[in-house]
Amino acid sequence: MKYLDMQSLCRCAQVNRHFRRLASDAILYRSIDLRPYWHCVRSQVLMTLSKRCKFLQKLDLSWCGSHCMVQPHFVVDFLKDSGAELTHLRMNCCKFVDNSVLRAVVETSANLQELCLRSVVTCSDWACLVTLTKLKRLDLYRTHINTSAAVAIIRANPGLQHLNVGSCKMISGMDEVAIALGANCPNLMSVDFWKSYSLTAVGIRALGHCKHLQELDVGWCLQAGGSGEWLAALSGGELRKLFLGALRGVCDRDLRTLLPRVKKLSQLDLLGVRAVTPDICSDILAECRELKLLDVSFCDQIHEAQVLEWRRQYPHVSIKRSFQSANLTAAPNSLFLAPSLE
Protein backbone atom coordinates (compact mmCIF):
# COMPACT_ATOMS: atom_id res chain seq x y z
CA MET A 1 0.00 0.00 0.00
CA LYS A 2 2.83 2.42 0.76
CA TYR A 3 3.77 2.50 -2.93
CA LEU A 4 0.33 3.70 -4.07
CA ASP A 5 -0.46 7.31 -4.92
CA MET A 6 -3.38 9.23 -3.45
CA GLN A 7 -5.81 8.36 -6.21
CA SER A 8 -5.00 4.64 -6.00
CA LEU A 9 -5.46 4.61 -2.22
CA CYS A 10 -8.88 6.19 -2.58
CA ARG A 11 -9.87 3.57 -5.13
CA CYS A 12 -8.65 0.76 -2.89
CA ALA A 13 -10.79 2.11 -0.06
CA GLN A 14 -13.86 1.53 -2.23
CA VAL A 15 -13.25 -2.21 -2.79
CA ASN A 16 -14.54 -3.59 0.52
CA ARG A 17 -14.32 -3.03 4.27
CA HIS A 18 -10.99 -4.81 4.59
CA PHE A 19 -9.36 -2.72 1.88
CA ARG A 20 -10.95 0.41 3.32
CA ARG A 21 -9.35 -0.29 6.69
CA LEU A 22 -5.95 -0.90 5.08
CA ALA A 23 -6.16 2.12 2.79
CA SER A 24 -7.17 4.38 5.69
CA ASP A 25 -4.10 3.61 7.80
CA ALA A 26 -2.68 6.94 9.02
CA ILE A 27 0.87 5.72 8.37
CA LEU A 28 0.15 5.91 4.62
CA TYR A 29 -0.70 9.60 4.89
CA ARG A 30 2.49 11.06 6.33
CA SER A 31 3.17 12.80 3.01
CA ILE A 32 0.33 14.13 0.84
CA ASP A 33 0.77 15.79 -2.55
CA LEU A 34 -2.50 17.13 -3.97
CA ARG A 35 -0.86 19.29 -6.62
CA PRO A 36 -1.45 16.73 -9.44
CA TYR A 37 -5.17 16.91 -8.62
CA TRP A 38 -5.38 20.70 -8.31
CA HIS A 39 -8.19 20.92 -10.87
CA CYS A 40 -10.57 18.71 -8.87
CA VAL A 41 -9.64 19.22 -5.19
CA ARG A 42 -12.53 20.62 -3.18
CA SER A 43 -13.02 21.48 0.47
CA GLN A 44 -14.65 18.09 1.04
CA VAL A 45 -11.37 16.38 0.15
CA LEU A 46 -9.72 18.00 3.15
CA MET A 47 -12.58 16.92 5.38
CA THR A 48 -12.13 13.31 4.28
CA LEU A 49 -8.35 13.35 4.60
CA SER A 50 -8.38 14.90 8.07
CA LYS A 51 -9.66 11.59 9.46
CA ARG A 52 -6.58 9.79 8.11
CA CYS A 53 -3.80 12.32 8.73
CA LYS A 54 -2.83 11.79 12.36
CA PHE A 55 0.87 11.63 11.44
CA LEU A 56 0.96 14.10 8.55
CA GLN A 57 4.43 15.59 8.04
CA LYS A 58 4.46 16.88 4.45
CA LEU A 59 1.58 18.56 2.64
CA ASP A 60 1.50 20.12 -0.84
CA LEU A 61 -1.68 22.01 -1.77
CA SER A 62 -0.05 24.07 -4.53
CA TRP A 63 -2.39 25.32 -7.29
CA CYS A 64 -5.46 23.97 -5.46
CA GLY A 65 -8.49 26.11 -4.74
CA SER A 66 -9.16 27.85 -8.04
CA HIS A 67 -12.71 29.07 -8.66
CA CYS A 68 -13.37 29.00 -4.88
CA MET A 69 -13.30 25.19 -4.83
CA VAL A 70 -11.45 25.30 -1.48
CA GLN A 71 -12.66 27.64 1.26
CA PRO A 72 -10.21 29.11 3.82
CA HIS A 73 -12.11 27.88 6.89
CA PHE A 74 -11.86 24.27 5.70
CA VAL A 75 -8.08 24.67 5.43
CA VAL A 76 -7.95 26.20 8.91
CA ASP A 77 -9.92 23.28 10.34
CA PHE A 78 -7.72 20.77 8.52
CA LEU A 79 -4.54 22.36 9.88
CA LYS A 80 -5.92 22.40 13.42
CA ASP A 81 -6.87 18.73 13.16
CA SER A 82 -3.84 17.39 11.30
CA GLY A 83 -1.09 20.03 11.22
CA ALA A 84 0.65 19.50 14.56
CA GLU A 85 3.41 17.31 13.09
CA LEU A 86 3.87 19.20 9.82
CA THR A 87 7.47 19.92 8.82
CA HIS A 88 6.91 20.77 5.14
CA LEU A 89 4.00 22.83 3.81
CA ARG A 90 3.55 24.11 0.26
CA MET A 91 0.63 26.31 -0.75
CA ASN A 92 1.98 27.99 -3.88
CA CYS A 93 -0.51 29.94 -6.01
CA CYS A 94 -3.37 29.19 -3.62
CA LYS A 95 -6.10 31.83 -3.56
CA PHE A 96 -7.60 30.41 -0.37
CA VAL A 97 -4.56 31.41 1.70
CA ASP A 98 -5.60 34.47 3.69
CA ASN A 99 -4.67 35.86 7.11
CA SER A 100 -6.75 33.22 8.90
CA VAL A 101 -4.85 30.42 7.15
CA LEU A 102 -1.49 32.04 7.96
CA ARG A 103 -2.42 32.30 11.62
CA ALA A 104 -3.57 28.67 11.66
CA VAL A 105 -0.19 27.64 10.26
CA VAL A 106 1.80 29.39 12.98
CA GLU A 107 -0.56 28.28 15.76
CA THR A 108 -0.58 24.59 14.86
CA SER A 109 2.66 23.83 12.99
CA ALA A 110 5.49 25.06 15.18
CA ASN A 111 7.91 22.49 13.74
CA LEU A 112 7.75 23.71 10.15
CA GLN A 113 11.08 23.53 8.32
CA GLU A 114 9.76 24.37 4.85
CA LEU A 115 7.06 26.90 3.99
CA CYS A 116 6.32 27.78 0.37
CA LEU A 117 3.75 30.48 -0.37
CA ARG A 118 4.84 31.81 -3.74
CA SER A 119 2.35 34.00 -5.60
CA VAL A 120 0.04 34.23 -2.57
CA VAL A 121 -1.29 37.78 -2.79
CA THR A 122 -4.33 37.71 -0.50
CA CYS A 123 -2.49 38.09 2.84
CA SER A 124 -1.40 41.12 4.81
CA ASP A 125 -0.45 39.70 8.23
CA TRP A 126 2.95 38.35 7.19
CA ALA A 127 4.47 39.41 10.51
CA CYS A 128 2.71 36.52 12.25
CA LEU A 129 5.23 34.14 10.62
CA VAL A 130 7.85 35.41 13.06
CA THR A 131 6.47 32.81 15.49
CA LEU A 132 8.03 30.08 13.35
CA THR A 133 11.65 29.58 14.43
CA LYS A 134 12.76 26.33 12.74
CA LEU A 135 12.45 27.27 9.08
CA LYS A 136 15.13 26.06 6.69
CA ARG A 137 13.35 26.90 3.43
CA LEU A 138 11.05 29.88 2.89
CA ASP A 139 9.60 30.75 -0.52
CA LEU A 140 7.78 34.08 -0.66
CA TYR A 141 8.22 34.80 -4.37
CA ARG A 142 5.79 37.45 -5.67
CA THR A 143 4.00 37.94 -2.37
CA HIS A 144 3.12 41.24 -0.72
CA ILE A 145 5.34 40.83 2.32
CA ASN A 146 6.96 44.08 3.47
CA THR A 147 10.49 44.89 4.60
CA SER A 148 9.96 44.83 8.36
CA ALA A 149 8.13 41.48 8.30
CA ALA A 150 10.79 39.87 6.10
CA VAL A 151 13.63 41.07 8.32
CA ALA A 152 11.85 39.91 11.49
CA ILE A 153 11.25 36.43 10.05
CA ILE A 154 14.90 36.11 9.05
CA ARG A 155 16.10 37.12 12.51
CA ALA A 156 13.77 34.54 14.07
CA ASN A 157 15.17 31.74 11.88
CA PRO A 158 18.98 31.60 12.10
CA GLY A 159 18.91 28.11 10.59
CA LEU A 160 17.44 29.38 7.31
CA GLN A 161 19.16 27.78 4.29
CA HIS A 162 16.98 28.72 1.32
CA LEU A 163 15.08 31.98 0.77
CA ASN A 164 13.14 33.30 -2.22
CA VAL A 165 12.01 36.92 -2.09
CA GLY A 166 12.09 37.49 -5.83
CA SER A 167 9.65 40.04 -7.25
CA CYS A 168 8.37 41.05 -3.78
CA LYS A 169 7.42 44.60 -4.75
CA MET A 170 6.31 45.63 -1.26
CA ILE A 171 9.84 45.15 0.09
CA SER A 172 11.13 48.68 -0.35
CA GLY A 173 14.46 48.02 1.38
CA MET A 174 15.85 44.76 0.06
CA ASP A 175 19.30 45.76 1.33
CA GLU A 176 17.92 45.39 4.87
CA VAL A 177 16.82 41.85 4.03
CA ALA A 178 20.23 40.95 2.59
CA ILE A 179 22.05 42.47 5.57
CA ALA A 180 19.82 40.49 7.96
CA LEU A 181 20.71 37.31 6.07
CA GLY A 182 24.42 38.04 6.30
CA ALA A 183 24.21 38.78 10.02
CA ASN A 184 21.85 35.99 11.13
CA CYS A 185 21.95 33.06 8.68
CA PRO A 186 25.50 31.66 8.46
CA ASN A 187 24.25 28.42 6.84
CA LEU A 188 22.42 30.15 3.98
CA MET A 189 22.77 28.09 0.79
CA SER A 190 20.52 29.84 -1.74
CA VAL A 191 18.78 33.18 -2.05
CA ASP A 192 16.68 34.56 -4.89
CA PHE A 193 16.37 38.34 -5.24
CA TRP A 194 15.14 38.33 -8.87
CA LYS A 195 13.66 41.68 -9.89
CA SER A 196 14.32 43.29 -6.51
CA TYR A 197 14.66 46.87 -7.65
CA SER A 198 15.71 48.15 -4.21
CA LEU A 199 18.68 45.79 -3.85
CA THR A 200 22.06 47.52 -4.19
CA ALA A 201 25.70 46.57 -3.91
CA VAL A 202 25.52 47.27 -0.15
CA GLY A 203 23.11 44.41 0.42
CA ILE A 204 24.92 41.95 -1.83
CA ARG A 205 28.25 42.59 -0.11
CA ALA A 206 26.64 41.59 3.19
CA LEU A 207 26.13 38.10 1.76
CA GLY A 208 29.90 37.66 1.91
CA HIS A 209 29.39 36.46 5.49
CA CYS A 210 27.41 33.46 4.17
CA LYS A 211 30.31 31.10 3.51
CA HIS A 212 28.08 28.21 2.39
CA LEU A 213 26.21 30.14 -0.30
CA GLN A 214 25.68 27.91 -3.34
CA GLU A 215 23.08 29.76 -5.39
CA LEU A 216 22.51 33.49 -5.88
CA ASP A 217 20.01 35.15 -8.21
CA VAL A 218 20.34 38.91 -8.61
CA GLY A 219 18.95 39.01 -12.13
CA TRP A 220 17.17 42.26 -13.02
CA CYS A 221 18.21 43.88 -9.73
CA LEU A 222 18.86 47.03 -11.70
CA GLN A 223 20.17 49.20 -8.84
CA ALA A 224 22.97 46.69 -8.40
CA GLY A 225 23.72 46.66 -12.11
CA GLY A 226 25.70 49.87 -12.39
CA SER A 227 28.87 47.98 -11.51
CA GLY A 228 29.85 44.44 -10.63
CA GLU A 229 32.52 45.29 -8.07
CA TRP A 230 30.43 43.64 -5.35
CA LEU A 231 31.24 40.24 -6.88
CA ALA A 232 34.61 40.46 -5.14
CA ALA A 233 32.85 40.43 -1.74
CA LEU A 234 31.20 37.04 -2.30
CA SER A 235 32.86 34.09 -0.62
CA GLY A 236 32.49 32.00 -3.74
CA GLY A 237 34.05 28.80 -2.43
CA GLU A 238 30.77 26.84 -2.53
CA LEU A 239 29.03 28.86 -5.25
CA ARG A 240 27.40 26.64 -7.88
CA LYS A 241 24.77 28.81 -9.55
CA LEU A 242 25.02 32.53 -10.26
CA PHE A 243 22.35 34.53 -12.09
CA LEU A 244 23.34 38.00 -13.30
CA GLY A 245 20.68 38.59 -15.95
CA ALA A 246 20.37 42.16 -17.28
CA LEU A 247 23.11 43.60 -15.02
CA ARG A 248 24.72 45.62 -17.79
CA GLY A 249 27.40 47.14 -15.58
CA VAL A 250 29.06 43.77 -14.91
CA CYS A 251 32.22 43.46 -16.99
CA ASP A 252 35.17 41.13 -17.56
CA ARG A 253 37.15 42.65 -14.69
CA ASP A 254 34.38 41.94 -12.19
CA LEU A 255 34.02 38.31 -13.24
CA ARG A 256 37.78 37.80 -13.28
CA THR A 257 38.06 38.71 -9.58
CA LEU A 258 35.50 36.00 -8.79
CA LEU A 259 36.88 33.36 -11.13
CA PRO A 260 39.63 31.89 -8.89
CA ARG A 261 37.08 31.23 -6.11
CA VAL A 262 34.26 29.52 -8.03
CA LYS A 263 35.78 26.20 -9.03
CA LYS A 264 32.47 24.44 -8.25
CA LEU A 265 30.39 26.71 -10.50
CA SER A 266 27.91 24.68 -12.56
CA GLN A 267 25.58 27.37 -13.94
CA LEU A 268 26.23 30.98 -14.94
CA ASP A 269 23.56 33.28 -16.37
CA LEU A 270 24.94 36.31 -18.22
CA LEU A 271 21.78 37.06 -20.21
CA GLY A 272 21.85 40.67 -21.35
CA VAL A 273 25.20 41.45 -19.69
CA ARG A 274 26.40 43.45 -22.67
CA ALA A 275 29.87 44.36 -21.42
CA VAL A 276 31.24 40.82 -21.22
CA THR A 277 33.57 39.67 -23.99
CA PRO A 278 34.51 36.27 -25.43
CA ASP A 279 37.81 36.43 -23.50
CA ILE A 280 36.26 36.10 -20.04
CA CYS A 281 33.80 33.47 -21.25
CA SER A 282 36.68 31.41 -22.62
CA ASP A 283 38.46 31.66 -19.27
CA ILE A 284 35.31 30.62 -17.39
CA LEU A 285 34.83 27.59 -19.64
CA ALA A 286 38.47 26.59 -19.22
CA GLU A 287 38.75 27.03 -15.45
CA CYS A 288 35.30 26.01 -14.18
CA ARG A 289 35.54 22.28 -14.82
CA GLU A 290 32.12 21.55 -13.28
CA LEU A 291 30.26 24.06 -15.47
CA LYS A 292 27.12 22.59 -17.05
CA LEU A 293 25.22 25.64 -18.31
CA LEU A 294 26.36 29.03 -19.63
CA ASP A 295 23.80 31.54 -20.90
CA VAL A 296 25.21 34.35 -23.06
CA SER A 297 21.93 35.40 -24.68
CA PHE A 298 21.77 39.04 -25.81
CA CYS A 299 25.46 39.60 -25.02
CA ASP A 300 26.28 41.98 -27.86
CA GLN A 301 29.99 41.20 -28.05
CA ILE A 302 29.56 37.43 -28.30
CA HIS A 303 28.73 36.10 -31.75
CA GLU A 304 27.32 32.85 -33.02
CA ALA A 305 30.61 31.66 -34.53
CA GLN A 306 32.32 31.92 -31.15
CA VAL A 307 29.49 30.03 -29.45
CA LEU A 308 29.70 27.24 -32.03
CA GLU A 309 33.44 26.93 -31.35
CA TRP A 310 32.86 26.73 -27.58
CA ARG A 311 30.24 24.05 -28.09
CA ARG A 312 32.77 22.04 -30.04
CA GLN A 313 35.50 22.51 -27.42
CA TYR A 314 33.26 21.94 -24.39
CA PRO A 315 30.57 19.41 -25.40
CA HIS A 316 29.67 18.78 -21.75
CA VAL A 317 28.53 22.41 -21.30
CA SER A 318 25.13 23.58 -22.54
CA ILE A 319 25.81 27.04 -23.99
CA LYS A 320 22.69 29.11 -24.63
CA ARG A 321 22.55 32.07 -26.98
CA SER A 322 19.42 33.90 -28.06
CA PHE A 323 19.62 37.14 -29.98
CA GLN A 324 17.45 39.87 -31.40
CA SER A 325 17.36 40.24 -35.14
CA ALA A 326 19.15 43.37 -36.31
CA ASN A 327 16.80 43.69 -39.29
CA LEU A 328 13.76 44.87 -37.35
CA THR A 329 12.61 47.36 -40.01
CA ALA A 330 12.37 44.86 -42.85
CA ALA A 331 8.96 44.01 -44.27
CA PRO A 332 7.50 40.72 -43.02
CA ASN A 333 7.88 37.61 -45.12
CA SER A 334 5.00 37.31 -47.60
CA LEU A 335 4.30 33.79 -46.31
CA PHE A 336 3.08 35.29 -43.03
CA LEU A 337 0.85 37.96 -44.56
CA ALA A 338 -2.92 37.53 -44.50
CA PRO A 339 -4.28 36.36 -47.88
CA SER A 340 -5.85 38.97 -50.11
CA LEU A 341 -9.64 39.08 -50.27
CA GLU A 342 -9.65 40.50 -53.80
C-alpha positions in Angstrom: 0.0 0.0 0.0 2.8 2.4 0.8 3.8 2.5 -2.9 0.3 3.7 -4.1 -0.5 7.3 -4.9 -3.4 9.2 -3.5 -5.8 8.4 -6.2 -5.0 4.6 -6.0 -5.5 4.6 -2.2 -8.9 6.2 -2.6 -9.9 3.6 -5.1 -8.7 0.8 -2.9 -10.8 2.1 -0.1 -13.9 1.5 -2.2 -13.2 -2.2 -2.8 -14.5 -3.6 0.5 -14.3 -3.0 4.3 -11.0 -4.8 4.6 -9.4 -2.7 1.9 -11.0 0.4 3.3 -9.4 -0.3 6.7 -6.0 -0.9 5.1 -6.2 2.1 2.8 -7.2 4.4 5.7 -4.1 3.6 7.8 -2.7 6.9 9.0 0.9 5.7 8.4 0.1 5.9 4.6 -0.7 9.6 4.9 2.5 11.1 6.3 3.2 12.8 3.0 0.3 14.1 0.8 0.8 15.8 -2.5 -2.5 17.1 -4.0 -0.9 19.3 -6.6 -1.5 16.7 -9.4 -5.2 16.9 -8.6 -5.4 20.7 -8.3 -8.2 20.9 -10.9 -10.6 18.7 -8.9 -9.6 19.2 -5.2 -12.5 20.6 -3.2 -13.0 21.5 0.5 -14.6 18.1 1.0 -11.4 16.4 0.1 -9.7 18.0 3.2 -12.6 16.9 5.4 -12.1 13.3 4.3 -8.3 13.4 4.6 -8.4 14.9 8.1 -9.7 11.6 9.5 -6.6 9.8 8.1 -3.8 12.3 8.7 -2.8 11.8 12.4 0.9 11.6 11.4 1.0 14.1 8.5 4.4 15.6 8.0 4.5 16.9 4.5 1.6 18.6 2.6 1.5 20.1 -0.8 -1.7 22.0 -1.8 0.0 24.1 -4.5 -2.4 25.3 -7.3 -5.5 24.0 -5.5 -8.5 26.1 -4.7 -9.2 27.9 -8.0 -12.7 29.1 -8.7 -13.4 29.0 -4.9 -13.3 25.2 -4.8 -11.5 25.3 -1.5 -12.7 27.6 1.3 -10.2 29.1 3.8 -12.1 27.9 6.9 -11.9 24.3 5.7 -8.1 24.7 5.4 -8.0 26.2 8.9 -9.9 23.3 10.3 -7.7 20.8 8.5 -4.5 22.4 9.9 -5.9 22.4 13.4 -6.9 18.7 13.2 -3.8 17.4 11.3 -1.1 20.0 11.2 0.7 19.5 14.6 3.4 17.3 13.1 3.9 19.2 9.8 7.5 19.9 8.8 6.9 20.8 5.1 4.0 22.8 3.8 3.6 24.1 0.3 0.6 26.3 -0.7 2.0 28.0 -3.9 -0.5 29.9 -6.0 -3.4 29.2 -3.6 -6.1 31.8 -3.6 -7.6 30.4 -0.4 -4.6 31.4 1.7 -5.6 34.5 3.7 -4.7 35.9 7.1 -6.7 33.2 8.9 -4.8 30.4 7.1 -1.5 32.0 8.0 -2.4 32.3 11.6 -3.6 28.7 11.7 -0.2 27.6 10.3 1.8 29.4 13.0 -0.6 28.3 15.8 -0.6 24.6 14.9 2.7 23.8 13.0 5.5 25.1 15.2 7.9 22.5 13.7 7.8 23.7 10.2 11.1 23.5 8.3 9.8 24.4 4.8 7.1 26.9 4.0 6.3 27.8 0.4 3.7 30.5 -0.4 4.8 31.8 -3.7 2.3 34.0 -5.6 0.0 34.2 -2.6 -1.3 37.8 -2.8 -4.3 37.7 -0.5 -2.5 38.1 2.8 -1.4 41.1 4.8 -0.5 39.7 8.2 3.0 38.4 7.2 4.5 39.4 10.5 2.7 36.5 12.2 5.2 34.1 10.6 7.9 35.4 13.1 6.5 32.8 15.5 8.0 30.1 13.3 11.7 29.6 14.4 12.8 26.3 12.7 12.4 27.3 9.1 15.1 26.1 6.7 13.4 26.9 3.4 11.0 29.9 2.9 9.6 30.7 -0.5 7.8 34.1 -0.7 8.2 34.8 -4.4 5.8 37.5 -5.7 4.0 37.9 -2.4 3.1 41.2 -0.7 5.3 40.8 2.3 7.0 44.1 3.5 10.5 44.9 4.6 10.0 44.8 8.4 8.1 41.5 8.3 10.8 39.9 6.1 13.6 41.1 8.3 11.8 39.9 11.5 11.2 36.4 10.1 14.9 36.1 9.0 16.1 37.1 12.5 13.8 34.5 14.1 15.2 31.7 11.9 19.0 31.6 12.1 18.9 28.1 10.6 17.4 29.4 7.3 19.2 27.8 4.3 17.0 28.7 1.3 15.1 32.0 0.8 13.1 33.3 -2.2 12.0 36.9 -2.1 12.1 37.5 -5.8 9.6 40.0 -7.3 8.4 41.1 -3.8 7.4 44.6 -4.7 6.3 45.6 -1.3 9.8 45.1 0.1 11.1 48.7 -0.3 14.5 48.0 1.4 15.9 44.8 0.1 19.3 45.8 1.3 17.9 45.4 4.9 16.8 41.8 4.0 20.2 41.0 2.6 22.0 42.5 5.6 19.8 40.5 8.0 20.7 37.3 6.1 24.4 38.0 6.3 24.2 38.8 10.0 21.8 36.0 11.1 22.0 33.1 8.7 25.5 31.7 8.5 24.2 28.4 6.8 22.4 30.1 4.0 22.8 28.1 0.8 20.5 29.8 -1.7 18.8 33.2 -2.1 16.7 34.6 -4.9 16.4 38.3 -5.2 15.1 38.3 -8.9 13.7 41.7 -9.9 14.3 43.3 -6.5 14.7 46.9 -7.6 15.7 48.2 -4.2 18.7 45.8 -3.8 22.1 47.5 -4.2 25.7 46.6 -3.9 25.5 47.3 -0.2 23.1 44.4 0.4 24.9 41.9 -1.8 28.2 42.6 -0.1 26.6 41.6 3.2 26.1 38.1 1.8 29.9 37.7 1.9 29.4 36.5 5.5 27.4 33.5 4.2 30.3 31.1 3.5 28.1 28.2 2.4 26.2 30.1 -0.3 25.7 27.9 -3.3 23.1 29.8 -5.4 22.5 33.5 -5.9 20.0 35.1 -8.2 20.3 38.9 -8.6 18.9 39.0 -12.1 17.2 42.3 -13.0 18.2 43.9 -9.7 18.9 47.0 -11.7 20.2 49.2 -8.8 23.0 46.7 -8.4 23.7 46.7 -12.1 25.7 49.9 -12.4 28.9 48.0 -11.5 29.8 44.4 -10.6 32.5 45.3 -8.1 30.4 43.6 -5.4 31.2 40.2 -6.9 34.6 40.5 -5.1 32.8 40.4 -1.7 31.2 37.0 -2.3 32.9 34.1 -0.6 32.5 32.0 -3.7 34.0 28.8 -2.4 30.8 26.8 -2.5 29.0 28.9 -5.3 27.4 26.6 -7.9 24.8 28.8 -9.5 25.0 32.5 -10.3 22.3 34.5 -12.1 23.3 38.0 -13.3 20.7 38.6 -16.0 20.4 42.2 -17.3 23.1 43.6 -15.0 24.7 45.6 -17.8 27.4 47.1 -15.6 29.1 43.8 -14.9 32.2 43.5 -17.0 35.2 41.1 -17.6 37.2 42.7 -14.7 34.4 41.9 -12.2 34.0 38.3 -13.2 37.8 37.8 -13.3 38.1 38.7 -9.6 35.5 36.0 -8.8 36.9 33.4 -11.1 39.6 31.9 -8.9 37.1 31.2 -6.1 34.3 29.5 -8.0 35.8 26.2 -9.0 32.5 24.4 -8.2 30.4 26.7 -10.5 27.9 24.7 -12.6 25.6 27.4 -13.9 26.2 31.0 -14.9 23.6 33.3 -16.4 24.9 36.3 -18.2 21.8 37.1 -20.2 21.8 40.7 -21.4 25.2 41.5 -19.7 26.4 43.4 -22.7 29.9 44.4 -21.4 31.2 40.8 -21.2 33.6 39.7 -24.0 34.5 36.3 -25.4 37.8 36.4 -23.5 36.3 36.1 -20.0 33.8 33.5 -21.2 36.7 31.4 -22.6 38.5 31.7 -19.3 35.3 30.6 -17.4 34.8 27.6 -19.6 38.5 26.6 -19.2 38.8 27.0 -15.5 35.3 26.0 -14.2 35.5 22.3 -14.8 32.1 21.5 -13.3 30.3 24.1 -15.5 27.1 22.6 -17.0 25.2 25.6 -18.3 26.4 29.0 -19.6 23.8 31.5 -20.9 25.2 34.3 -23.1 21.9 35.4 -24.7 21.8 39.0 -25.8 25.5 39.6 -25.0 26.3 42.0 -27.9 30.0 41.2 -28.0 29.6 37.4 -28.3 28.7 36.1 -31.8 27.3 32.9 -33.0 30.6 31.7 -34.5 32.3 31.9 -31.1 29.5 30.0 -29.4 29.7 27.2 -32.0 33.4 26.9 -31.3 32.9 26.7 -27.6 30.2 24.1 -28.1 32.8 22.0 -30.0 35.5 22.5 -27.4 33.3 21.9 -24.4 30.6 19.4 -25.4 29.7 18.8 -21.8 28.5 22.4 -21.3 25.1 23.6 -22.5 25.8 27.0 -24.0 22.7 29.1 -24.6 22.5 32.1 -27.0 19.4 33.9 -28.1 19.6 37.1 -30.0 17.4 39.9 -31.4 17.4 40.2 -35.1 19.1 43.4 -36.3 16.8 43.7 -39.3 13.8 44.9 -37.3 12.6 47.4 -40.0 12.4 44.9 -42.8 9.0 44.0 -44.3 7.5 40.7 -43.0 7.9 37.6 -45.1 5.0 37.3 -47.6 4.3 33.8 -46.3 3.1 35.3 -43.0 0.9 38.0 -44.6 -2.9 37.5 -44.5 -4.3 36.4 -47.9 -5.9 39.0 -50.1 -9.6 39.1 -50.3 -9.7 40.5 -53.8 
